[in-house]
Amino acid sequence: MKLIALYTGFLYFPEDKSLYIPAVIEMILLLLLCIAVFMWFRKISNKQAMKAKEIEERILGDRKQNTEDHMKE
């Protein structure tokens, strides 16, 4: 029962519903910020994936060229 008494202070529902407006604005701003950060991470991830693919293709091309050079000898 003591544990329930600790949480009763958080259960405040005001009569004046206009007090919810700042909370809604803050939630919308944080949601937009989260979406922007997520999109920024995806953009960085795509750039890194393209660089990794270029490096992989270059390494495979060098390896293939080295194999062909050894076959000619």
C-alpha positions as a printed NumPy array, in Angstrom:
array([[  0.   ,   0.   ,   0.   ],
       [  2.878,   2.379,   0.632],
       [  4.017,   1.927,  -2.974],
       [  0.647,   3.101,  -4.305],
       [  0.849,   6.204,  -2.121],
       [  4.082,   7.203,  -3.879],
       [  2.418,   7.362,  -7.295],
       [ -0.688,   9.297,  -6.342],
       [  1.064,  12.646,  -6.869],
       [  1.497,  11.882, -10.565],
       [ -2.19 ,  11.223, -11.119],
       [ -3.315,  14.814, -11.474],
       [ -6.079,  15.526, -13.952],
       [ -6.789,  19.271, -13.995],
       [-10.277,  20.647, -14.41 ],
       [ -8.974,  23.279, -16.833],
       [ -8.072,  21.285, -19.948],
       [ -6.055,  24.193, -21.366],
       [ -3.222,  23.04 , -19.102],
       [ -2.704,  20.132, -21.518],
       [ -1.718,  22.489, -24.374],
       [  1.969,  22.928, -23.357],
       [  2.341,  19.166, -22.926],
       [  0.85 ,  18.502, -26.369],
       [  3.11 ,  21.122, -27.975],
       [  6.171,  19.624, -26.287],
       [  5.18 ,  16.117, -27.371],
       [  4.733,  17.231, -30.989],
       [  8.102,  19.009, -30.974],
       [  9.857,  15.971, -29.513],
       [  8.16 ,  13.684, -32.018],
       [  9.317,  15.902, -34.905],
       [ 12.83 ,  15.971, -33.462],
       [ 12.87 ,  12.171, -33.2  ],
       [ 11.724,  11.831, -36.814],
       [ 14.41 ,  14.307, -37.978],
       [ 17.153,  12.438, -36.108],
       [ 15.934,   9.112, -37.494],
       [ 16.001,  10.452, -41.052],
       [ 19.48 ,  11.92 , -40.468],
       [ 20.742,   8.51 , -39.236],
       [ 19.259,   6.808, -42.316],
       [ 20.965,   9.333, -44.605],
       [ 24.338,   8.757, -42.927],
       [ 23.798,   4.991, -43.041],
       [ 23.02 ,   5.07 , -46.769],
       [ 26.179,   7.106, -47.461],
       [ 28.276,   4.627, -45.488],
       [ 26.67 ,   1.706, -47.303],
       [ 27.506,   3.271, -50.68 ],
       [ 31.128,   3.832, -49.626],
       [ 31.385,   0.251, -48.377],
       [ 29.962,  -1.047, -51.66 ],
       [ 32.48 ,   1.022, -53.673],
       [ 35.355,  -0.287, -51.557],
       [ 34.086,  -3.849, -51.93 ],
       [ 33.794,  -3.517, -55.709],
       [ 37.277,  -2.01 , -55.918],
       [ 38.776,  -4.829, -53.825],
       [ 36.985,  -7.508, -55.844],
       [ 38.081,  -5.839, -59.087],
       [ 41.712,  -5.751, -57.928],
       [ 41.512,  -9.368, -56.832],
       [ 40.032, -10.399, -60.193],
       [ 42.719,  -8.447, -62.07 ],
       [ 45.467, -10.076, -59.97 ],
       [ 44.021, -13.506, -60.722],
       [ 43.964, -12.777, -64.448],
       [ 47.555, -11.498, -64.339],
       [ 48.731, -14.692, -62.643],
       [ 46.917, -16.837, -65.242],
       [ 48.695, -15.001, -68.099],
       [ 52.102, -15.73 , -66.606]])
